[in-house]
């Protein structure tokens, strides 16, 4: 579920027990803060009971869920690190949580969470099944990592909190180039504001000061291969970046997958251009609100001929087949793929 939808659910105040899980842990913190401010207000309130599932016992949780407030406010019981709920295997804490979600108290708020590692571990069939058994006062849901629209909204909020005005294209640009989580984003925005020291924030400042993630380095690799002047010509620079990515721990299979994904996107844009599609149609296809990004992708796509696309797809299919059917080392196969793709240029 999108972050904004979860926020809306919390703000409606129809639920009393929440079990949320996300890859971006900062999103869980933000939802907790919304709930805490509405339920008890004061962060240091004794009505906010914080438990860590790695350190507490089932009895500790039961006692917390049976607590009554000594003040004129509800109780908020928070339980973090509930990764034991990722599978159907038995765990001493599970029974307590399951039974409570089936019949939560109406004068107490329960907020349990865990962080998952990546999209591969996002799906939780156990919790999907549990949703059908719990009370209507309980809410079980995963929170999607911020997409472009949500990321831009968050960036705008962060600038507003700091009383900093920026041109409309800056939040969109940051949303395009930044790939970390929302906590990292908040820190990077603070660094950016300090760096510009009250002056105008430009795209060059963003690229200079913001610490970009390894995924952004992969984007840089794609930009070296697919350029606005056609396929990249500096093979040495491309291979140096590949070696750096492998040193950082990126998997060759992931890099190959992203190269193929970029190629497919560019080819579809090429077809739209051939049909004289408008900028709005191309933006819609790219699922972006950034005219700058759509224009850039159009230029890169148009720099390649259909003959070159045909060569590139043949090379990609050959190397993907080799990856799946042979014992060739994947890092060596990645280098072979890049060299073959760059050598697919039309002879002028």
MOJOPE-V674837 format. One record per residue. RES is the residue in one letter. PHI is phi in degrees with one decimal (999 if undefined). Layout:
BEGIN
RES|PHI, RES|PHI
END
This chain:
BEGIN
X|999, X|-68.4, X|-55.0, X|-64.1, X|-68.6, X|-65.4, X|-58.9, X|-61.3, X|-61.6, X|-64.7, X|-68.2, X|-70.2, X|61.3, X|-95.5, X|-111.7, X|-120.9, X|-130.7, X|-124.6, X|-123.7, X|-122.6, X|-142.2, X|-156.3, X|-78.1, X|-92.3, X|-62.2, X|-63.2, X|-66.2, X|-64.9, X|-62.8, X|-65.8, X|-64.3, X|-60.3, X|-65.5, X|-61.7, X|-66.2, X|-61.9, X|-61.8, X|-77.8, X|-84.2, X|-126.5, X|77.8, X|-75.5, X|-64.1, X|-92.2, X|-60.5, X|-70.4, X|-82.3, X|-102.9, X|-99.7, X|-105.9, X|-126.9, X|-110.5, X|-61.9, X|-79.3, X|-121.9, X|-96.6, X|-106.7, X|-56.7, X|-67.1, X|-58.7, X|-66.5, X|-59.4, X|-62.4, X|-64.8, X|-72.2, X|-102.3, X|-76.3, X|-117.4, X|-74.2, X|-88.5, X|-118.9, X|-85.3, X|-158.1, X|-78.0, X|-93.6, X|-118.2, X|-104.4, X|-112.2, X|-125.5, X|-102.7, X|59.5, X|-88.9, X|-66.4, X|-65.0, X|-85.8, X|-73.7, X|-135.5, X|-87.8, X|-68.2, X|-71.6, X|-154.2, X|-59.0, X|-84.8, X|-60.2, X|-60.2, X|-63.1, X|-66.3, X|-57.9, X|-64.2, X|-68.0, X|-63.0, X|-75.9, X|-151.1, X|-74.1, X|-71.9, X|-89.2, X|-111.9, X|-143.2, X|-107.9, X|-115.1, X|-132.3, X|-113.7, X|-146.0, X|-154.5, X|-105.0, X|-100.1, X|-81.6, X|-159.8, X|-60.0, X|-65.3, X|-102.2, X|-69.9, X|-67.2, X|-129.6, X|-65.8, X|-63.2, X|-70.1, X|-60.5, X|-72.9, X|-66.8, X|-54.7, X|-77.1, X|-106.1, X|-88.0, X|-67.4, X|-68.2, X|-86.0, X|-103.3, X|-136.0, X|-116.4, X|-163.1, X|-93.1, X|-107.9, X|-67.2, X|-61.3, X|-61.5, X|-89.0, X|-54.2, X|-64.2, X|-67.1, X|-63.6, X|-63.5, X|-61.6, X|-64.9, X|-61.4, X|-61.8, X|-63.3, X|-64.3, X|-67.2, X|-63.8, X|-60.3, X|-90.9, X|55.3, X|-113.6, X|-96.9, X|-130.5, X|-66.9, X|-60.8, X|-79.4, X|-69.5, X|-58.0, X|-64.6, X|-64.4, X|-62.0, X|-60.5, X|-76.1, X|-94.3, X|-92.3, X|-130.9, X|-83.5, X|-86.0, X|-69.0, X|-68.7, X|-61.6, X|-59.7, X|-59.8, X|-67.3, X|-68.3, X|-63.7, X|-61.9, X|-63.8, X|-63.5, X|-65.4, X|-64.9, X|-65.6, X|-81.3, X|49.0, X|86.6, X|-85.2, X|-65.5, X|-93.7, X|-112.1, X|-59.4, X|-62.0, X|-64.6, X|-59.7, X|-70.3, X|-77.8, X|-100.0, X|-75.8, X|-79.4, X|-92.9, X|-79.6, X|-58.3, X|-62.9, X|-67.0, X|-63.2, X|-66.2, X|-62.5, X|-62.6, X|-60.9, X|-61.4, X|-69.3, X|-76.1, X|-77.8, X|-105.6, X|-117.1, X|-72.0, X|-108.6, X|109.9, X|-67.4, X|-58.3, X|-109.9, X|-92.3, X|-61.6, X|-60.6, X|-65.0, X|-64.0, X|-68.3, X|-63.2, X|-69.2, X|-61.3, X|-61.5, X|-65.9, X|-64.3, X|-66.1, X|-64.1, X|-73.9, X|104.0, X|-68.8, X|-82.1, X|-55.0, X|-61.1, X|-67.0, X|-65.1, X|-59.8, X|-61.8, X|-70.3, X|-61.2, X|-63.7, X|-62.8, X|-62.5, X|-61.4, X|-66.0, X|-63.3, X|-62.9, X|-65.9, X|-65.1, X|-65.2, X|-59.0, X|-63.5, X|-61.7, X|-63.6, X|-63.8, X|-95.0, X|59.6, X|-67.5, X|-77.5, X|-61.2, X|-63.7, X|-66.8, X|-67.8, X|-61.3, X|-64.4, X|-63.8, X|-80.7, X|55.6, X|-135.1, X|-99.5, X|-97.1, X|-66.8, X|-61.7, X|-66.1, X|-62.8, X|-64.7, X|-64.9, X|-64.3, X|-65.8, X|-64.7, X|-65.0, X|-62.0, X|-72.0, X|-77.3, X|-105.9, X|-85.0, X|-62.9, X|-64.0, X|-67.1, X|-59.7, X|-61.0, X|-63.2, X|-63.4, X|-65.8, X|-63.0, X|-61.7, X|-61.7, X|-62.7, X|-62.0, X|-76.0, X|-65.5, X|-65.5, X|-61.8, X|-61.4, X|-85.9, X|-118.3, X|-123.6, X|-101.0, X|-61.0, X|-59.2, X|-61.3, X|-66.8, X|-67.7, X|-63.6, X|-62.6, X|-63.0, X|-60.2, X|-61.6, X|-63.3, X|-61.5, X|-65.1, X|-67.4, X|-64.8, X|-79.3, X|-86.4, X|-61.1, X|-66.3, X|-82.5, X|-83.4
END
